């Protein structure tokens, strides 16, 4: 056992504060809950047995998904009894992780620009817990659906919970993919079945299809708009609405996903009845798919379904709080189970000269196959997973236009299509090559097409922005919500890194320790002014705001090439390290750029978009949205600046326990373990009940951990709650569904030519052009919007 070394007061003060004045979410829980299960009904006909019988018949004949009627699957799910003890424990564990959700107090106040009701997430969990405890819940499936629905109401796709019981069946509306298009991109669009217009898209002929009139007896738009508002995890209704339709940008990468109409997260009846405007009707069967990985061989009823798919038998042990469970285990056992931080080796830097035109050389290599995005023209450059694509327009009148399409900020390396081992450098090199060639070939205008992009790797937002504006420093100030677990964790990390040389561990372990926490260590990041924090108090505060507490505003330090940003050690940002000096001139002027999105932009995409609008003063075009003559937001996804999986949070807590024990000894580790840090490290029930379909999120959930704060905002309002309209809106046309080139040309005409935007979509007071007193199209006089139009969304 290591002898405990002396340590600064940071960690001891944090521990004392945690034990005396900060209540853990598990402190007030009742114990001694009955261990009984409740069932929906007693019957001799078991719905799950019917499913198992159908599965057994189909399985020998099929290698893929097995389809069963949606109603049969729903009846089976509703027959699964409630796991009272497990659910109560699970909800308490959820509360621990929701403390990391950065905007709890703002959600509780209500999201006025989102047209949503006030949402108290913790009170909502208590309400569900009380319903379970009181025996009011009659189905385990319903409990889990209520939990998912509660988090979905936040309109933040960083905030999720995915339970095991939701994964054996996937509800599908057969042959129901939809498209929405306008006659000219300006007239209000109508809704069609994708299969009905597909022949016309492929042949180039005019379609003979009729638009939808009603769905299940209700107006088609109203029915779809209700689905979008109920199930799409975006904060903007136009972005939610767009998720219902085929997204050609994501299809170009092979990653197109079905939205909540084709793949509803809940049962929506046995059939879908559609009436068309020409009077014809169609009835589409609703089914549930069973993936090959799910076996119903041992399923005979709801209880056996639970045993088969919910990772264990029904609860039979008395209920106890997770704090009791932690205290019943020694700190040594908890710490011993925690993985030690992996050693981090030096990354050999490659000179900028060696990387210059690397992408061009590899594209010319005959040994590397060439990628072709589906439905798109031949690209000038393309990333090895199709996440970044570059194009030059060649039609008469458009010869000076370049297009950068980036439907994904989260690519990995596909070794079949590149020799570059690092994705950050791959993207950086390709952007550099494309922009240099564009300037050489006298391209004057640039469209940045972010349709379908819901985020990815944080640092790629900075890479993209610095390539376009090499003389500007991206702002990107964020903050975390202050609470017990973060206070103890942050103090422990600060002590570990501030306390000099640690004699209890080797130099290699010390180096790995300093590296392992990266931007989570306040020593590795900067304050809002771009300077180092003076001390831990300067960083952590906590600072009061909106009836809650937060850390100080923080920014990444790209001059710290090893620890200051995510991906540090893998690449250097333009202007730093081997990428210095930065170019002194932008490849395109801001007025000659436009950003195009369909509202799905969020997370890393939202970070990049904020750089472009706030610092670059680049204007935006929104595409699609509801059939309304009104503005839309280009960033309708999460505007939070970092998603943290619950398993990642648990890993951080376990690592700090492990490091504290190694450096300061077991006694200090025991003290840390008695705080919320120990509670999180000991979480088990969520691991049992998670969906297990995502190996990166083994606890089944995630939160938004960083608020993104607009530069100069003295009130500190998270951007998630700030309405920011596009400068122009365009609808899809039949031609732009056939090829993105038609949409790009329409955007060029609207921005720099004689084209127009959808009536009523321009001139919103929150748009880039109005904020900077710059017209969207300098060649056309903009019609001013009326007072009612400007304020219409809040009237």
Secondary structure, DSSP 8 states (H G I E B T S, - for coil): --------HHHHHHHHHHHHH---TTTT-----------S---SS-HHHHHHHHHHHHHTT-SS-EEEEHHHHHHHHHTS---HHHHHHHHHHHHHHHTT-TTHHHHHH--GGGT-----HHHHHHHHHHHHHTT----HHHHHHHHHHHHHTT--TT-EE-BGGGTS-EEEETT--EEEEBSSSSS--EEEEHHHHHHHHHH-S------EEEETTEEHHHHHHHHHHHH---SSHHHHHHTTB--HHHHTTT-----TTTT-SS---SEEEEEETTS-EEEEEEEEEE-TT---TT--SHHHHHHHHTTS----S----HHHHHHHS-HHHHHHHS-------------HHHHTTHHHHHHH-TTS-----TTS---SEE-TTSS-EEEE--STT-TTEEEEE-S-B-----TTS-S-S-HHHHHHHHHHHHHHHHHHTT--EEEEE-TT---B-HHHHHHHHHHH-TTS-----EE-B--HHHHHHHHHHHHHHHS---TTS-HHHHHHHHHHTGGGSGGGSEETTSS--SSHHHHH--EEETTEEE---EE--TT-TTTSSTTTTT---TTSGGG-S--SS-SS-GGGEEEEE-BB--THHHHHHHIIIIIS--EEEEE--SSSSS--BSB-S---SEEEEHHHHHHHHHHHHHHHHHHH-HHHHHHHHTSHHHHHHT--HHHHHB--S-TT-TTSEEEEEEEEB-TT-TT--BGGG---B-SEEE--BHHHHH-HHHHHHHHHHHHHSS----TT-S--TTSHHHHTT--S-TTS------HHHHHGGG-
